[in-house]
């Protein structure tokens, strides 16, 4: 997975779910220790492990406590936004007290599936935007088929100083909107998919100081691993596709995204 020139580069996976336990019959189980060993061999020096509800946020913090190169986020995914009242107080406590917690989220809207009602998604997103501002933590945004709603809430509540649009799925228009509010734009394995022409066009216009790269593991494995379980070691394949879309050397993309992740999540202040 990491070899030759790619393994000599240093990367930061700005968004992964090392703790994710699949609920699909026959799916591979989470293997965080194996993932971390393979990531190290591939040159992935740091990883941001993202919470999507109370249980996964706690698990992310536990992993970060055991591994100096893993950092945690605390969040409530839009799919689970209906659980806000049940989980919010505990999520706030985790976000406030966890010394390895570097961000709030992932939070936002998903109107493709709408597993939680739109109103519940908006309420949960607004609460998490406000919490990120209060705690001066990065905000990690999930937005799918909901650009107008996402930017409206950000305008109403106020954009946190450090905001990340994770797993970017828009085109140049949406990228410019994200850049317009001072956000970072993070590209996943989707940038390698044959159908993702607009995503690659967006990748080409994002300034180098606003660019991030992620796996979103265990989801969205990049070409040529598509359809398999994703993991942070495959970040080099995502980075290769991103560099091709930008027509830049791979080393330049690795260094820019690493530098930006350290700044976006304030990783320099942690071990």
N, C-alpha and C positions, 0 to 999 in steps of 0.2 A: 504493500500500500504506500509506503514511503520509501523511495530509493533514489540513489544517485543525486541529481541536482535538486530535486524537490525536497529530499529529507535534510539537506543542508540549510534550507530556509527555515525561518521561524515564523509561526503562524499563531493567531488567536482565533478560536472558534467562538464567535460572539453570541451564539445561540444554539444550545443543544439540550437534550433531555436524557441525561445519563441514567436517571432514576426511573424512566418510564417503564411501567409494567403493562404489556399489551393485553388486551382482553379478547383478542381474536384467537379462536381455536387453532392450534398448530403453530402459532406465532412464536418466534424466538423470545426467550426471556431476557430481561435486562441483564447486562453484563458489564457493570461500570468498571470493575477492576481490569477486566480484559480490554475494554475500550480505552482505558487510560494508558495501559501498557502499549497498545498498538499506536495510540496517538503520539506518545513520546517518541516512538521509533520513526514516525512520519514527520516529526518536527513541529507538532502542535504543542506549544509550550504552555498555553493557558486556555481554559474553557469556562464559559459562562453557562451554568446549569440552571435552566429556567423552570420556575414553578407555574402551574396552571390552576391550582386549587390549594386548599390547606394541606392535604396529605403530600402532594408533590413538592410544595414549597418547603415543608419540613424535611422531606427526604433530600432535597437539594442542599439545604443548610447542613444536614448531617454529612453529606459527601464532602462539602467544602471544608467542614471542620477536620476531616481526615486527610485531605489532600491540599497542599499549599498552592497548587496550580489550578484549583477549581474554585469558582466563585458562584454565589447563589443569587437568584431573584425570588421575590415573593409576589404572587399575582393570582388573579382569577380570570381565566380564559372566558371569552364571550360565550362559548358553548355552555359554561357552567355559571353564567351570570345570575341565574335564578337562585343560586345558593348564597347570594351576598349577605342576607340577613343572618343566616346560620353561621357563616365563616368569617365575617368581616372583622370582628373584634380580635379574634385570634390572628388573622392575617396582619392586622395593624401591629400587634405586639411583636410578631416575628420580624416584620420590616423595621420596626423601631429599634429593637434590641439586638438583632443579629449583626455581629461585627464582621461577618463574611457576606452580608447581603449588599449587593452593589446596585440593585435596581428594583423597581416596582413593575410588575407585569410578568407574563404578557397579558395585555389588556386591550380592549377595543371592541370592534364590531365584526361579526361574521354573518352576513345576510345571505350567503350562499346556502348554508344549512339552516340557520336560524333555530338552533337547538334550544336556545332561550329566546323569549320574546324580545322584540326590538327595544321596547321600553326598559326591560330589565338590563339589556346590554348597555344601553345608554347610561343608566343609573350606576352600574358597576364601573363603567369606564370613567365617568366623571369623578367618582370617588377615588379611583386609583390615580388619575391625573393630579387631583388635589393632594393626595398623599405623597406622590413623588415630589411635588413642589414643596410641601411642608418639610419633608425630610432631606431635601436636596439630594435626591437619588435620581439616577437615570430612569426614564420611562421607556418601556419596551412595548411597542404597539403592534397588535395583530389587526389588520384590516383587510377584509375580503368583500368585494362588491359593495363597499360602503364608504367611498372616499368623501363624499359630501358630508355625511354624518360625522365621520371622524374629524374632519377639519372644523366643522361647526362646534363640536364639543371642545376641541383644543382652543378655539377662539374664545368660547364662553368661559372656560375655566382658567385658561392661561397655559401656554406651552412651557413645560419644564425646561430648564437651561440645557439639559442633556436629554435628548429624545431620539429614539431609534425606531425607524420603520423596519420591522423585522420581516424576513422572507418576502421581499418586495415583489409584487406581481403586476404592477402597473407599467405604463409606458412613459415616454418623455414628459408628457403633460403632468402626470401624477408625480413624477420625480421632481419636476420643477416646483410643484406645490409643496412637497416635503422640504425641499431645499429652502423654499421661501420662508418657512417657519424656523429655519435653523437646525433642521433635523439631520441625523445621519441616515443613510440608506444602506440596508444590509441585503446582500444577495445570497441566495441559497442555491441548491442544485438545480433549481428551475432554470437558471441561466444557461445550463447545458442542454436543455430539452430542445428538440428540433422545432417544436411549435412555438417556442417562446421568443419570437422575433422582437416584439415590443419591449420585453424585459431586457434583451441585449441592447436595444437602442437606448433604453434608459441608462443602462450600465455605462454606455459610452459617453454620456454627458455629465455624469456625476463627478464633481471635482474630487481630486485625490484626497483632500482633507475631510471629506464627508462620506467616504466609502468604507463599508464593512463587509465581511464575508462570514458565512455561517454554514453549518450542515443542517440544522433543525433535526438532527438525529433523534430517534431512529427513522424519521420520515424522509422522503424526497431524496433518496440516494441519487447522486449525479451519474450521468453517462460517463463511463460504460458500465456502471453498477446498478442502473435503474431497475427497480423491481426487487432489489435485495434490501436487507436491513441496512440502514445507514448508520454511520458512526463517525466520531470526530476525525479518525485517521483518513477519511475520504475528503477532508477539507482541501487537500492538495488538488484533487480533481475539480472541485468547485472553483478554486483559485485559478486553475489552468483555463477553465471556460471563461471566467471573468476577465482574465488577462487577454484572451483572444478577442472577446467582445470589445475591449478597450484598446486593442492593438498596442499593448504595453508589454514589457518584459515581465515574466512571472515574478522575478525578484522584486521589481518595483511595486507590484500589487501586494505581495507578501509584506513588505516593509510598511507600506502606507496603511494597510488594513490593521496590521499589528499595532502601529503607533496610534491609530484612531481608536481602536478598542480600548487601549490603555487609558486614553483621554476620556472617551465616552463613559466608561464605567469607573473612572477614578481608580484604576488598579494599582497605580504607582504607590498609593498610600497603604497597600496591604502587602503581606508577606508573599 
